[in-house]
Amino acid sequence: MAPQNDKNDRNDTILYGSLGLMILKTLEALGSLHGYRIARRIEQISGHQLELNQGTLYPALIKLEQSGWIAAKWGESDSGRRVKVYALTRAGRKQLSEQTAQWQRATSIVDRFLKISEDPA
Amino acid sequence: MRRLRVFGRRLIASLQADRMAGELRDEIASHLAEATEEYVSGGLSPEAARLAALRRFGGVIRTAELHRDARSFAWVDDLRQDVRHTVRSLANSPGFTLVAAVTLALGIGANTAIFTLLDAVVFKPLPVPNAHELITFFENGPEGPADPLGGGGRFLRFSYHRFERLARALGPRGSMAAVTRSSRLIARLPGDTQRRFVQAQFVSGGYFSTLGVEAARGRIVTSEDTRLDRRSSVAVIGDGFWRRSFGGSDAAIGQTIVINEVALTVVGIAPPGFVGMWTDAEADVWLPLTLQQPLHYANNSNLRSD
């Protein structure tokens, strides 16, 4: 259950930078969610390959909120607990499509590099 | 635009540090409770579930720190806490606070006093038109260079005859004027039962015309007032003195004021803002230089020798 620390270290740098994008995408797909649900959802979608400390989610959430891409308000969880519920805003939707395009461009470039270096020619 | 909004929100968050921290604490507590519940339903004991939830979360205090750095300007919050801490500790030791406050007050007061003097002597422009065209005459004495600020004034002194000779030598190329430092003289105004002090300056006949200063009311001191063959017992008073002592009334012109037991007629009022050439010692009245002897002005009473 507990994450392997060395695995975490390897993943963190790239993945932490894309955490905001993952949160935005998760909220687009599922609508309003509270922090724990977002964390679990990201773990599920990554097929449990990505096991960030769940706490790292909260600094990322406040940054997105201050940028105006997500909105937060206090609500109730399924079990009736008082939780902060996050939802994508219109600006957030726009940001998501921009960041998605950027990310895809970046990965395709890196991809091409990796293929060249594999090429014996 | 977005940067501006983020800046504004971070600033607000910095000022509401306690509220923001409290909200985060509540949010983390809910998170841990939800996680614990899920572990319990997965078959763990409540204690083990709680520990597993904490482990999975990965450091509550560290998260709170990262959250604070992300949402606010840490220095604003730090400053706020420092100020609060400082105020509290000052309140706990009033003796120290008093000594510190008095020390600061004296230090600031001394600085202010020095700056006020410097401002008057060095920085403040003279209250006359074309002040840059004015030149101060002084002599290097045998004991060293003259003091151009007129502090001691020793080498700024000229006899009246010497002054007249210099003025003649200058001829039509310019005009020359002389003025004494301010002196506190004893005065009695119309209706006064008690005597008062006035700041008086003795001026040569060309003083006001050389500076380009005209009377706001009445007339200024002219060269007719400083002829050696007759005494002209007149006084020009300053705007401030006029307002304070004559209520700003036109009736001041022609009134008799007694200075050092000599009756003088008020002939004019200087324009507002003109306080004389010694900006650190504003004048109440200007008197003809030739009245020095009758008024027993001791500083420079020798009108005859060179």
Interface residues (C-beta under 8 A of the other chain):
Chain A: M1 A2 H34 G35 Y36 R37 A39 R40 N53 Q54 G55 T56 Y58 P59 A60 I62 K63 Q66 S67 G68 S77 S79 R81 R82 V83 K84
Chain B: R2 R5 V6 R9 R10 A13 E23 L24 D26 E27 I28 S30 H31 A33 E34 A35 E37 E38 A52 R55 R56 F57 G58 G59 V60 R62 T63 L66 H67 D69 A70 R71
